[in-house]
Structures are given as C-alpha cells and as structure tokens.
Amino acid sequence: MPEDQGENVVYPGHDGPVPPTPLYNSLTTNLPHPLMAFHDFLFPPSTSLFPPASHVLTYLRAYADRFDLRPHIRFRTRVESLHWNAAISKWELDATEVDKGNRPIKGLYDAIIISNGNYGEPRLPEIPGIVEWEAAGRKLMHSIWYREPSPFRDLRVLVVGGGPSGLDISEEISHTARLVYHSTTGANRTEEGAILMRGRVIALRPDDNRVDYEDGTWDTGIDHIVFATGYKFFFPAMLHLGQDPTPPLDRHLPDHLFNSTSHVYPLARHVFPLRDYSPQTLAFVGLVSQLAPFPAWEDQAQAVATVFLDGDDKFDRAAEVSRVSARYDILRRRAGSKPSYIAQQWHRFREDDEELESQFQHRTDLLALAGKKGWEVQSWEPHVYRNRRVLRAEWVKLERSGIADDWVRGVGENGLGEWLDLMDKVLENAREHQV
C-alpha cells in the first residue's frame, strides 16, 4: 500500500485507466460515521453524517498520525508467501519491496495477523450461460470496475445483487440509462418506476439476448449486465490454505483449516484457527461483515493481542470448539440440503437473529476475552444500527435539498453527544415526512 498521496492514489474525475476497486466515484458510507469510528477517535466536526470514501481515507490517515503508527508500518511491500516452519516454530515470510526495484526480502515471525481486506477478488455467480454470454461479445462486468453512470447512457442495463452496491449503482444508473432492471433474490417483478425489479437470475441465453429469472419470467434486449455480487475471501500469500467451496453437512470441525471463499473455517470468534495452527501464532482480523467495521476490528485486535501474549491462560480451546459447534448446528439446521448456505452466513451478523450472536455481543465477548475496560458497547449503538437505512435515506434527501451542510456545521466540536443529538434530529425529520 502507498504511504501517502501519490501515483497509486486515484481520485474521482481521473480520465486514465483505473485499477479495480470497490470504491466507485459516488460511494459514501452506508453507516453514520459516529457508529463506525474507532474507540476514542471521532471523525472531525462538521463531517457529513455519511461521508464519501475520500473522507474515510483522510480519517484513517489522521488516526495513524494521532497514534504515531506510520514508523511501525512498512509501506509499498507485497507479501508473496507465508509458511509455518514447525521445526523452529516460526513463520517464514517472503515479500517484495515494490518501490525498491521489487527487491525480495525475507523474515521470520513468531505470529502473523492476516488482515488484507475482503474486497479485492470479485465474485461472479455460477449462472448457466454466463461464460457463453461474454464469449458472444455481450457486455457484462463486476461492480469492482464500475465508476460512474455515463458509459450506460441510453442503454438497457441489468444490475444483479441486492446489497448496498447493487442498490447504489441501480439508482445512479437509472438517471442516465434507457432502462434499469434490478435483480435480487426473492424480488417480485415490477413494470413501473425508474428501476424495474426482477427476481434471481437463473440463466443467460446469449443467442436470444435473453435473461431468465427464478419466477419463470424473462427479459430480452439487455445491453449491459453489472454484477454487484460481492467478493471472495482470497489470501494470495497463503495459497496452501485448503479450499472447500461446499463444506460437508455431517461434521463440525474438518481435519484442516480451509477457505471456502465465503468463510474461513474453523475459527474461534471468527479470528483464531482451531486447526493446523496455534491461536497464539495466527489470527484473521476483519472477516466478519454486516456490522459496524472499525470498532469490531479494533475489539478483535484487542483479543488477538491478549491471546498472542497470554494464550495459555486466556484461550479455552474446549469452550471455543463448543461455541463454533453451536453456531454450526444452527446454520446446518437452516441450510437444509444447501451446505453453501453455512459458508455464506458464517461470518455475517444480523441484528434481528435471536438464535445467533449479534455484532454487539461479538464485540462484548471479545473485550471480555481481552479484559479490556472502557470500550463497552453503548446503548445508542444498536439503536442507531437498527435505524441506519432510515438515517441514510433521510440524509440523502437533505443533501439533495442542499441543506445537509447546514445541519452538520459545527456538530462534534463538543464531542459525541452532539452527533447523537444530530442523528435523533434526522430520525425525527424522517418520521415527520412519513406522517
């Protein structure tokens, strides 16, 4: 990664070739920033409640400077491989210093934290006909290559995927495209509005330029398909990590740690390996999703530091196996005959699930493991998370009306309480509009 602004940083409006990235030009956070900030380090006063990616980058750099982290980071260095040498109980690391003529370097380490992000390897669905569709010259792309809507002007566009990116891209393209179809699992077909809803795509038929849906209907004349269908877990430095895309339903713990590309299994607390490696030597941070990321990752890091240093006293392997087994039993019951369901849901949190732990319980348990005081989940956090979509929709309205900057001006100068008051005000505004 680059240390600072430079030739590897691409900004909106750049006209040259753009590398693949999930950061399209109009992207903003889908959580209000007070909810996603690190502990004890708020976003600056007057920051938009749902800031663009550039503001998040500025925030992360400010965090690194505030805690003097840069001297401890080796930038522009690509890790090529990691191997555990059991004979010496060390990790053998091979890396390349990119800005020094790709000079190779080697190192020995007692412990490794894998935290290389989850948005670099696009996932395309295994839809019958997708290979033939592209081979026939018909246009399709993953959202990792989407930047802005002008290339889709006057086209018939199908956007596949019901997550935040699929919603954002569908809405944005609808202002320039001739017609936008939005395909999500379980959606009812609609024929009115700027965006026409469609169910799950089950087949592409390039000879007829036809797309078939799960409800038996189809569309023809599609000019371009955009797949906003997520990303794979990919660890290029650990290609020896086993891959099992369809984990079996008849056992809890496999013989070896593996990556299904949807989950890494088996891990205690979604972090520590229960096979092949000691939890005192390897940890994965940042695999979990559908949660407020930065505080969760920070809490995971606290637990990692504790287990790495005091693992024999802090890590109860039998209890952790029981926790994993209990989660597996619940998901296996829900999976029916679809083992892939377990993989897809394993690292996801849902706030309305009464059987599985919530993101906030996950954080609470991590802090208990670490013995960390003062970072407890606050009562306002679940409330704000439950109302995140209402907050974002109302904030978009305020931005479009040109008054969002007025609402946020000066907020935060006297601390977190002002941000909480602002979010209450936005929610009240939304309720008034619904009356």
C-alpha positions as CSV (number, residue, x, y, z in Angstrom):
1,M,0.0,0.0,0.0
2,P,1.2,3.6,-0.6
3,E,2.2,5.6,2.4
4,D,0.7,8.8,1.3
5,Q,-0.9,10.6,-1.6
6,G,1.0,9.7,-4.8
7,E,0.9,7.9,-8.1
8,N,-1.0,4.9,-6.6
9,V,-4.0,7.0,-5.4
10,V,-6.7,7.6,-8.0
11,Y,-9.3,10.3,-7.4
12,P,-12.8,10.9,-8.8
13,G,-12.6,12.5,-12.3
14,H,-9.5,10.7,-13.2
15,D,-9.7,10.0,-17.0
16,G,-6.9,7.4,-17.4
17,P,-7.0,3.7,-16.8
18,V,-8.5,2.9,-13.4
19,P,-7.5,-0.2,-11.4
20,P,-10.2,-2.5,-10.0
21,T,-11.6,-1.1,-6.7
22,P,-15.0,-1.3,-4.9
23,L,-14.8,2.5,-4.5
24,Y,-17.0,4.0,-7.2
25,N,-17.0,7.8,-7.5
26,S,-20.2,8.5,-5.7
27,L,-19.7,5.9,-2.9
28,T,-20.5,7.1,0.7
29,T,-20.6,5.1,3.8
30,N,-23.8,3.2,4.5
31,L,-23.4,3.7,8.2
32,P,-23.4,7.1,10.0
33,H,-19.7,7.7,10.9
34,P,-20.2,8.0,14.7
35,L,-21.2,4.3,14.7
36,M,-18.2,3.2,12.6
37,A,-15.5,5.3,14.2
38,F,-12.7,3.8,16.2
39,H,-12.9,4.0,20.0
40,D,-11.9,7.4,21.3
41,F,-11.2,8.8,17.9
42,L,-14.3,10.5,16.3
43,F,-14.5,11.9,12.8
44,P,-13.8,15.6,12.6
45,P,-16.5,18.1,13.5
46,S,-18.8,19.1,10.6
47,T,-18.1,15.8,8.7
48,S,-21.1,14.7,6.6
49,L,-23.0,12.1,8.5
50,F,-22.5,9.6,5.7
51,P,-19.1,10.7,4.3
52,P,-17.5,9.8,0.9
53,A,-14.6,7.4,0.7
54,S,-12.1,10.2,0.4
55,H,-13.1,11.5,3.9
56,V,-12.8,8.0,5.3
57,L,-9.2,7.8,3.9
58,T,-8.4,11.1,5.5
59,Y,-9.8,9.8,8.8
60,L,-7.7,6.7,8.7
61,R,-4.5,8.7,7.9
62,A,-5.3,11.1,10.8
63,Y,-5.8,8.0,13.1
64,A,-2.4,6.7,12.0
65,D,-0.8,10.1,12.7
66,R,-2.6,10.6,16.1
67,F,-1.2,7.3,17.4
68,D,2.2,7.5,15.6
69,L,1.6,4.3,13.6
70,R,3.5,5.2,10.4
71,P,7.0,4.4,11.8
72,H,5.8,0.8,12.5
73,I,4.3,0.2,9.1
74,R,6.4,-1.0,6.1
75,F,4.5,0.6,3.1
76,R,4.7,-0.5,-0.5
77,T,5.7,-4.0,0.4
78,R,3.8,-7.0,-1.1
79,V,3.8,-10.3,0.9
80,E,4.4,-13.1,-1.5
81,S,4.1,-16.1,0.7
82,L,3.8,-17.3,4.3
83,H,4.8,-20.7,5.6
84,W,4.8,-22.1,9.1
85,N,8.1,-23.8,9.9
86,A,7.2,-26.2,12.7
87,A,10.9,-27.1,13.3
88,I,11.7,-23.7,14.5
89,S,8.2,-22.5,15.5
90,K,8.4,-19.5,13.2
91,W,6.5,-18.1,10.2
92,E,8.7,-17.8,7.1
93,L,7.8,-14.7,5.1
94,D,8.8,-13.8,1.6
95,A,7.9,-10.3,0.4
96,T,8.8,-7.7,-2.3
97,E,9.6,-4.1,-1.8
98,V,7.8,-2.5,-4.7
99,D,9.5,0.9,-4.6
100,K,13.0,-0.6,-4.4
101,G,13.1,-2.3,-7.7
102,N,10.9,-5.2,-6.5
103,R,13.7,-6.2,-4.1
104,P,12.9,-9.5,-2.4
105,I,13.0,-9.6,1.4
106,K,12.6,-12.5,3.9
107,G,11.7,-12.6,7.5
108,L,10.9,-14.9,10.5
109,Y,8.0,-14.1,12.7
110,D,6.5,-15.6,15.9
111,A,2.9,-14.6,15.0
112,I,1.0,-13.3,12.0
113,I,-2.2,-11.3,11.7
114,I,-4.0,-11.7,8.3
115,S,-6.0,-8.5,7.6
116,N,-5.7,-8.0,3.8
117,G,-9.2,-6.9,3.2
118,N,-12.2,-8.6,1.6
119,Y,-12.9,-6.5,-1.5
120,G,-10.2,-7.4,-4.0
121,E,-11.3,-10.6,-5.6
122,P,-14.7,-10.2,-7.3
123,R,-17.3,-13.0,-7.1
124,L,-19.4,-13.8,-10.2
125,P,-22.4,-16.1,-9.7
126,E,-22.3,-19.5,-11.3
127,I,-25.2,-18.8,-13.7
128,P,-25.7,-21.1,-16.7
129,G,-24.7,-19.2,-19.8
130,I,-22.5,-16.6,-18.2
131,V,-19.3,-17.8,-20.0
132,E,-21.1,-18.0,-23.3
133,W,-22.7,-14.6,-22.8
134,E,-19.3,-12.9,-22.5
135,A,-17.8,-15.1,-25.3
136,A,-20.6,-13.9,-27.6
137,G,-19.4,-10.3,-27.2
138,R,-22.3,-9.3,-24.9
139,K,-21.3,-6.9,-22.2
140,L,-21.0,-7.7,-18.6
141,M,-18.9,-6.5,-15.7
142,H,-18.4,-6.8,-12.0
143,S,-19.1,-3.7,-9.9
144,I,-15.4,-3.7,-9.0
145,W,-14.9,-1.9,-12.4
146,Y,-17.9,0.4,-12.0
147,R,-17.0,4.1,-11.5
148,E,-19.9,6.3,-12.7
149,P,-23.0,6.1,-14.9
150,S,-22.2,7.9,-18.1
151,P,-21.0,4.8,-20.0
152,F,-24.5,3.4,-19.6
153,R,-26.3,6.3,-21.2
154,D,-29.4,5.2,-23.2
155,L,-28.7,1.5,-22.6
156,R,-30.8,-1.2,-21.2
157,V,-28.9,-2.3,-18.0
158,L,-29.4,-5.2,-15.7
159,V,-27.9,-4.8,-12.2
160,V,-27.6,-8.1,-10.3
161,G,-27.2,-8.1,-6.5
162,G,-29.3,-6.7,-3.6
163,G,-26.5,-5.4,-1.3
164,P,-25.6,-1.7,-0.8
165,S,-23.5,-1.5,-4.0
166,G,-26.4,-3.0,-6.1
167,L,-28.8,-0.5,-4.7
168,D,-26.5,2.4,-5.2
169,I,-25.5,1.5,-8.7
170,S,-29.1,0.8,-9.8
171,E,-30.2,4.2,-8.5
172,E,-27.3,6.0,-10.1
173,I,-27.5,4.4,-13.5
174,S,-31.3,5.0,-13.6
175,H,-30.6,8.7,-14.2
176,T,-28.7,8.1,-17.5
177,A,-29.8,4.6,-18.8
178,R,-32.7,4.0,-21.0
179,L,-34.0,1.3,-18.7
180,V,-32.7,-0.3,-15.5
181,Y,-33.6,-3.8,-14.3
182,H,-32.5,-4.7,-10.7
183,S,-32.3,-8.4,-9.9
184,T,-32.4,-9.6,-6.3
185,T,-33.3,-13.0,-4.8
186,G,-37.0,-13.2,-4.0
187,A,-38.0,-9.8,-5.6
188,N,-41.4,-9.5,-7.2
189,R,-41.4,-8.4,-10.8
190,T,-42.4,-4.8,-11.3
191,E,-43.1,-2.9,-14.5
192,E,-43.4,0.7,-13.3
193,G,-40.9,3.2,-12.0
194,A,-37.3,4.2,-12.9
195,I,-36.0,0.8,-11.7
196,L,-37.8,-2.4,-12.7
197,M,-37.4,-5.1,-10.1
198,R,-36.6,-8.7,-11.1
199,G,-36.1,-12.0,-9.2
200,R,-32.9,-14.0,-9.1
201,V,-31.2,-14.7,-12.5
202,I,-31.1,-18.4,-13.3
203,A,-29.8,-18.4,-16.8
204,L,-28.3,-16.2,-19.6
205,R,-29.1,-17.1,-23.2
206,P,-26.8,-15.1,-25.4
207,D,-28.2,-16.4,-28.7
208,D,-31.5,-14.8,-27.9
209,N,-30.0,-11.9,-25.8
210,R,-32.3,-13.2,-23.0
211,V,-32.1,-13.3,-19.2
212,D,-34.3,-15.9,-17.3
213,Y,-35.4,-15.3,-13.8
214,E,-36.4,-17.6,-10.9
215,D,-40.1,-16.8,-11.2
216,G,-40.3,-18.1,-14.8
217,T,-40.2,-14.7,-16.5
218,W,-37.5,-13.3,-18.7
219,D,-36.3,-10.1,-20.4
220,T,-34.6,-9.6,-23.8
221,G,-32.6,-6.7,-25.3
222,I,-30.2,-6.3,-22.4
223,D,-27.2,-4.1,-23.4
224,H,-25.1,-4.5,-20.3
225,I,-25.1,-6.5,-17.1
226,V,-23.5,-5.3,-13.9
227,F,-22.9,-7.9,-11.2
228,A,-22.8,-6.3,-7.8
229,T,-22.5,-9.8,-6.3
230,G,-19.8,-9.4,-3.7
231,Y,-16.3,-10.7,-3.2
232,K,-14.3,-13.8,-2.4
233,F,-12.0,-14.3,0.6
234,F,-8.6,-14.5,-1.1
235,F,-5.2,-14.9,0.6
236,P,-2.6,-14.8,-2.1
237,A,0.2,-15.2,0.5
238,M,-1.4,-18.4,1.8
239,L,-2.4,-20.3,-1.3
240,H,-1.6,-23.5,0.5
241,L,-4.7,-22.9,2.7
242,G,-7.1,-25.6,1.7
243,Q,-10.2,-24.7,-0.3
244,D,-13.5,-26.5,0.2
245,P,-16.3,-24.5,-1.6
246,T,-19.1,-26.8,-0.3
247,P,-18.3,-27.8,3.3
248,P,-20.0,-31.1,4.3
249,L,-23.1,-31.1,6.5
250,D,-22.2,-34.1,8.5
251,R,-19.4,-32.9,10.7
252,H,-18.5,-29.8,12.7
253,L,-14.7,-29.4,12.6
254,P,-12.8,-30.6,9.4
255,D,-9.3,-32.0,9.7
256,H,-7.7,-28.8,8.4
257,L,-8.3,-25.1,8.2
258,F,-9.8,-24.1,4.9
259,N,-11.1,-21.2,2.9
260,S,-14.4,-21.7,1.1
261,T,-14.0,-18.2,-0.4
262,S,-17.1,-17.3,1.6
263,H,-15.7,-18.2,5.0
264,V,-12.6,-19.4,6.7
265,Y,-13.2,-22.4,8.9
266,P,-12.9,-23.4,11.7
267,L,-12.0,-20.2,13.5
268,A,-12.8,-19.3,17.1
269,R,-14.5,-15.9,17.4
270,H,-14.1,-15.6,13.6
271,V,-10.5,-14.9,14.4
272,F,-8.4,-17.8,15.8
273,P,-7.7,-21.1,14.0
274,L,-8.9,-24.3,15.6
275,R,-7.0,-26.5,13.2
276,D,-3.4,-26.6,11.8
277,Y,-2.0,-23.5,13.6
278,S,-1.9,-22.4,17.2
279,P,-4.2,-19.4,18.1
280,Q,-1.0,-17.8,19.6
281,T,0.6,-17.7,16.1
282,L,-2.1,-16.8,13.6
283,A,-5.2,-14.7,13.6
284,F,-7.6,-13.3,11.0
285,V,-8.9,-9.8,11.6
286,G,-11.8,-8.3,9.6
287,L,-13.6,-11.3,8.1
288,V,-16.9,-10.5,9.7
289,S,-19.5,-8.5,7.8
290,Q,-22.9,-6.8,8.1
291,L,-21.7,-4.8,11.2
292,A,-20.0,-1.5,12.1
293,P,-16.5,-2.4,11.0
294,F,-13.8,-0.3,12.7
295,P,-14.8,-0.8,16.3
296,A,-15.4,-4.5,15.7
297,W,-11.9,-4.9,14.2
298,E,-10.4,-2.9,17.0
299,D,-12.0,-5.2,19.5
300,Q,-10.8,-8.2,17.6
301,A,-7.3,-6.7,17.7
302,Q,-7.5,-6.4,21.5
303,A,-8.4,-10.1,21.7
304,V,-5.6,-11.0,19.3
305,A,-3.0,-9.2,21.4
306,T,-4.2,-10.9,24.6
307,V,-4.2,-14.4,23.1
308,F,-0.8,-13.9,21.4
309,L,0.7,-12.8,24.7
310,D,-1.3,-14.8,27.3
311,G,-2.9,-17.5,25.2
312,D,-2.4,-20.4,27.7
313,D,-4.3,-18.5,30.3
314,K,-6.9,-16.8,28.2
315,F,-7.8,-19.2,25.4
316,D,-10.1,-22.0,26.4
317,R,-10.0,-24.3,23.4
318,A,-12.8,-26.7,24.5
319,A,-15.1,-23.7,25.1
320,E,-14.3,-22.2,21.8
321,V,-14.9,-25.5,20.0
322,S,-18.3,-25.6,21.7
323,R,-19.1,-22.1,20.5
324,V,-18.2,-23.0,16.9
325,S,-20.2,-26.2,17.1
326,A,-23.3,-24.4,18.4
327,R,-23.2,-21.9,15.6
328,Y,-22.7,-24.7,13.1
329,D,-25.7,-26.6,14.4
330,I,-28.0,-23.6,14.0
331,L,-26.8,-22.8,10.5
332,R,-26.8,-26.5,9.5
333,R,-30.5,-26.8,10.5
334,R,-31.3,-23.7,8.4
335,A,-29.2,-24.9,5.4
336,G,-31.3,-27.9,4.6
337,S,-29.6,-29.5,1.6
338,K,-27.5,-26.4,0.8
339,P,-24.1,-26.6,2.6
340,S,-23.1,-23.4,0.8
341,Y,-25.6,-21.6,3.0
342,I,-23.4,-22.3,6.0
343,A,-20.3,-20.8,4.3
344,Q,-22.3,-17.7,3.1
345,Q,-23.7,-17.0,6.5
346,W,-20.9,-17.9,8.8
347,H,-19.2,-14.5,9.2
348,R,-22.3,-12.5,8.8
349,F,-24.2,-10.8,11.7
350,R,-27.9,-10.0,11.6
351,E,-29.4,-7.7,14.3
352,D,-32.8,-9.5,14.2
353,D,-31.5,-13.0,14.7
354,E,-32.5,-14.3,18.1
355,E,-30.5,-17.6,17.9
356,L,-27.1,-16.3,16.8
357,E,-24.9,-13.7,18.5
358,S,-25.2,-10.1,17.3
359,Q,-22.3,-8.0,16.3
360,F,-22.6,-6.2,19.7
361,Q,-22.4,-9.5,21.6
362,H,-19.4,-10.5,19.4
363,R,-17.7,-7.3,20.5
364,T,-18.6,-7.7,24.1
365,D,-17.3,-11.2,24.2
366,L,-14.0,-10.1,22.5
367,L,-13.5,-7.4,25.1
368,A,-14.2,-9.8,27.9
369,L,-11.6,-12.2,26.5
370,A,-9.1,-9.3,26.3
371,G,-10.0,-8.0,29.8
372,K,-10.5,-4.6,28.2
373,K,-12.4,-2.0,30.2
374,G,-13.9,1.3,29.0
375,W,-14.8,0.2,25.4
376,E,-18.1,-1.4,26.3
377,V,-20.9,-1.3,23.7
378,Q,-23.0,1.8,24.4
379,S,-26.8,1.7,24.4
380,W,-27.1,4.1,21.5
381,E,-25.1,1.8,19.1
382,P,-27.8,-0.9,18.5
383,H,-30.4,1.8,18.2
384,V,-28.5,3.7,15.5
385,Y,-27.6,0.5,13.7
386,R,-31.3,-0.6,13.5
387,N,-32.2,2.8,12.1
388,R,-29.2,3.1,9.7
389,R,-31.3,2.8,6.5
390,V,-33.8,5.4,7.6
391,L,-30.9,7.7,8.6
392,R,-29.2,7.3,5.3
393,A,-32.3,7.8,3.2
394,E,-33.2,11.0,5.1
395,W,-29.6,12.2,4.8
396,V,-29.7,11.8,1.1
397,K,-32.8,13.9,0.9
398,L,-31.1,16.6,3.0
399,E,-28.1,16.5,0.7
400,R,-30.3,16.8,-2.4
401,S,-32.1,19.7,-0.9
402,G,-28.8,21.5,-0.3
403,I,-29.2,21.8,3.5
404,A,-27.1,18.9,4.8
405,D,-24.0,21.1,5.3
406,D,-26.1,23.5,7.4
407,W,-27.3,20.6,9.6
408,V,-23.8,19.3,10.2
409,R,-21.9,22.5,10.5
410,G,-20.1,22.7,13.9
411,V,-21.5,19.4,15.1
412,G,-19.0,17.4,17.0
413,E,-17.0,20.3,18.4
414,N,-18.1,19.4,21.8
415,G,-17.9,15.7,21.5
416,L,-20.0,12.6,20.7
417,G,-23.2,13.9,22.3
418,E,-23.7,16.4,19.5
419,W,-23.6,13.6,17.0
420,L,-26.1,11.6,18.9
421,D,-28.4,14.7,19.0
422,L,-28.0,15.2,15.2
423,M,-28.9,11.6,14.5
424,D,-32.0,11.9,16.7
425,K,-32.9,15.1,14.8
426,V,-32.5,13.3,11.4
427,L,-34.7,10.4,12.6
428,E,-37.4,12.8,13.8
429,N,-37.3,14.6,10.5
430,A,-37.8,11.3,8.7
431,R,-40.8,10.5,11.0
432,E,-42.4,13.9,10.2
433,H,-42.1,13.2,6.5
434,Q,-43.9,9.9,6.9
435,V,-46.9,11.5,8.6
